[in-house]
Structures are given as structure tokens and as C-alpha cells.
């Protein structure tokens, strides 16, 4: 595990995070000849899961896939991943623009332009 790898407190948190990062397509266990494809996050995602009410320690699990094998064909998987990744890129660029505008606004206030 890398030093900057985050472990989420629940499956729900890990799932929400998975929607904010790019996705990629992988082959199922059958390989290239299979009709289906698996959609996975582009980076490893881990989350804690409570074993039971009587055991204090949580176990750490991998958030393995967005769409599992046998669920979507290759063409649809490519389309869904492309749309999602475009959306993520657009969101990230808009977020950077807003941060830049906020910095400019702060500078304007410091210089007395507002």
C-alpha cells in the first residue's frame, strides 16, 4: 500500500469516490475472446468493513469494480467509460477554474479593487 493511499470508512464512501476518478476497461477471466468487459476504477480503492458487532477490528477490502464481468459488452463498456472520463475531466477543469477565480477575487480584495 502506498503512503498516500486512502482507506475509506465504508463501501458507500469508496463508491462515491470511485465516481470522481477515471475508469478503465479490463478483460474478464475468460480473456479477449469473451463478449463482456469489466469496468474498474483507474486506481486502487480500499474500504473498511465491519466483520461483526462482537469483533472490534474491521477488515480492509478492495473496491474491485464499477461493473462486474458478464454485465456489459465491449462496445457499451467503451462508451460508458469514455463518457464517464469526459465528465470527470470536465469537472476537474471546472474546479480548477473556480479555484483560480477565487484566488483572483482574494487578490482583488487585498488590493482594494472590491
Backbone torsions as a table, in degrees:
resi	resn	phi	psi	omega
1	UNK	NA	130.3	-180.0
2	UNK	-74.0	159.1	-175.3
3	UNK	-66.5	-24.7	-179.3
4	UNK	-99.5	7.5	-179.8
5	UNK	-73.9	130.4	-178.2
6	UNK	-96.5	140.7	173.7
7	UNK	-112.8	118.8	-177.2
8	UNK	-80.2	153.9	-175.9
9	UNK	-77.1	-13.1	-179.4
10	UNK	-156.9	165.0	175.2
11	UNK	-60.2	-41.2	-177.9
12	UNK	-60.6	-42.2	177.1
13	UNK	-64.3	-43.0	179.3
14	UNK	-62.5	-41.4	178.9
15	UNK	-63.4	-46.1	178.7
16	UNK	-58.5	-43.2	178.8
17	UNK	-63.1	-39.4	-178.3
18	UNK	-59.8	-25.1	179.6
19	UNK	-77.4	-10.6	-176.7
20	UNK	-103.4	-2.2	-179.3
21	UNK	-120.2	160.2	178.2
22	UNK	-62.5	156.9	176.2
23	UNK	-114.5	165.9	174.9
24	UNK	-143.2	166.5	-178.6
25	UNK	-106.3	137.0	174.7
26	UNK	-128.8	161.9	176.3
27	UNK	-78.5	152.3	172.2
28	UNK	-78.7	-175.7	-178.3
29	UNK	-64.0	-24.6	-179.1
30	UNK	-72.2	-32.0	177.4
31	UNK	104.4	-163.8	-173.7
32	UNK	-57.9	-33.5	-175.5
33	UNK	-73.0	-13.5	-177.9
34	UNK	-75.9	150.0	-180.0
35	UNK	-73.4	-25.4	-172.2
36	UNK	-94.6	164.8	173.8
37	UNK	-136.7	156.4	179.3
38	UNK	-108.4	135.8	176.1
39	UNK	-105.1	125.8	-175.6
40	UNK	-130.0	158.8	173.8
41	UNK	-65.5	152.3	-178.4
42	UNK	-77.3	-8.8	177.5
43	UNK	-138.8	155.3	179.6
44	UNK	-64.2	139.2	176.9
45	UNK	-128.0	131.0	179.8
46	UNK	-122.4	151.4	176.8
47	UNK	-145.2	156.7	178.6
48	UNK	-88.6	144.5	175.9
49	UNK	-134.6	130.4	179.5
50	UNK	-72.8	130.5	-179.2
51	UNK	-73.9	-52.2	177.7
52	UNK	-163.9	171.8	178.7
53	UNK	-70.2	-18.5	-176.3
54	UNK	-94.5	-15.4	-179.4
55	UNK	-106.8	125.9	-174.6
56	UNK	-72.9	-35.5	-175.7
57	UNK	-77.3	142.1	172.0
58	UNK	-92.8	156.6	172.1
59	UNK	-102.3	153.8	178.2
60	UNK	-102.2	129.5	179.9
61	UNK	-119.6	157.7	174.1
62	UNK	-89.6	137.5	170.1
63	UNK	-85.1	94.8	-165.4
64	UNK	-78.2	-39.6	-172.5
65	UNK	-149.9	158.3	172.6
66	UNK	-89.8	-49.1	176.6
67	UNK	-129.7	121.1	-175.1
68	UNK	-76.6	173.2	179.4
69	UNK	-64.6	151.1	180.0
70	UNK	79.9	7.2	-175.2
71	UNK	-108.0	-27.4	-174.1
72	UNK	-147.9	141.9	179.8
73	UNK	-79.0	168.1	-174.8
74	UNK	-57.2	-48.4	-176.4
75	UNK	-64.1	-42.7	179.0
76	UNK	-66.5	-41.1	178.1
77	UNK	-60.4	-44.8	178.6
78	UNK	-60.4	-42.1	-179.8
79	UNK	-65.0	-47.3	-178.5
80	UNK	-63.5	-44.6	-179.9
81	UNK	-64.3	-42.0	178.9
82	UNK	-62.2	-45.5	178.6
83	UNK	-62.7	-45.4	179.8
84	UNK	-61.3	-48.0	-177.0
85	UNK	-65.0	-36.0	174.3
86	UNK	-62.4	-42.2	179.2
87	UNK	-62.6	-44.6	178.7
88	UNK	-61.7	-45.3	179.7
89	UNK	-62.8	-41.7	178.1
90	UNK	-63.1	-45.9	179.0
91	UNK	-59.6	-46.0	-178.5
92	UNK	-64.5	-39.7	179.4
93	UNK	-69.7	-37.5	177.0
94	UNK	-65.2	-39.8	179.1
95	UNK	-62.3	-42.7	178.4
96	UNK	-64.3	-39.6	178.2
97	UNK	-63.2	-43.4	178.7
98	UNK	-63.5	-39.9	177.5
99	UNK	-63.5	-40.1	178.2
100	UNK	-65.4	-41.4	177.9
101	UNK	-64.0	-38.2	177.3
102	UNK	-64.0	-40.0	177.8
103	UNK	-64.3	-41.9	177.4
104	UNK	-63.2	-41.1	178.6
105	UNK	-62.6	-41.6	177.3
106	UNK	-62.2	-42.2	178.1
107	UNK	-63.9	-42.0	177.0
108	UNK	-57.8	-43.5	179.6
109	UNK	-65.8	-41.3	177.9
110	UNK	-61.8	-37.2	-178.3
111	UNK	-86.8	-3.9	176.2
112	UNK	81.9	22.5	179.5
113	UNK	-83.3	-8.1	178.5
114	UNK	-119.4	NA	NA
